Amino acid sequence: MDKMFKIVKDNAKSIREKSVDVDPITPEIIDLANKMADYLKHTQDEKYREKHHLREGVGLAAPQIGKNIKVIVVYYEEQNEDGSIRVIDHRLINPRIISESVKQVYLSGGEGCLSVDGEHEGYVYRNYKILVKAFDAKAQKEVVVTARGYEAIVLQHEIDHLNGILFYDRIDKANPFKQIEGAERL
């Protein structure tokens, strides 16, 4: 990896600013999305992470690297029921949620963020299923991504960054572990 990103922390003013659409989508923007995905892959390699003092991540938004433009990446591997590995690899430019389920989902251990060092306990409820329309930097075309469960949580978390929203903004301050009936727990 030729470039390490400096992650913008949640006390920086820029992390709370709204990002702007990318227009036109240039080769430089596509290259940036690819480098962001490479960065995430590297954070998932234990030896590399330790050597470079990085935190493991599964998603990254451009505001987290100091660019208030609408670019997000999600990268992780998950095991299917049959034991095979499914790679989740989204490199999305100008992502927009165009449809969302009524059903909610949350992570029992709470969410984390590369930009947030402090502890913020509580449940972050998100839509269980979403459709995201975006330009896919990998496929180099407009796509509609259908995501459910964990994948939907990560995409919503990253899209929130484009609007200056951090995960802990979504925790109920009065009742952080409030149960929402019918919500799926992951």
Helices and strands as residue ranges (DSSP letters): G 13-16, H 27-43, H 46-52, E 59-61, G 62-65, E 71-79, E 85-100, E 104-106, E 126-127, E 129-136, E 141-148, H 149-162, G 167-170, E 184-185
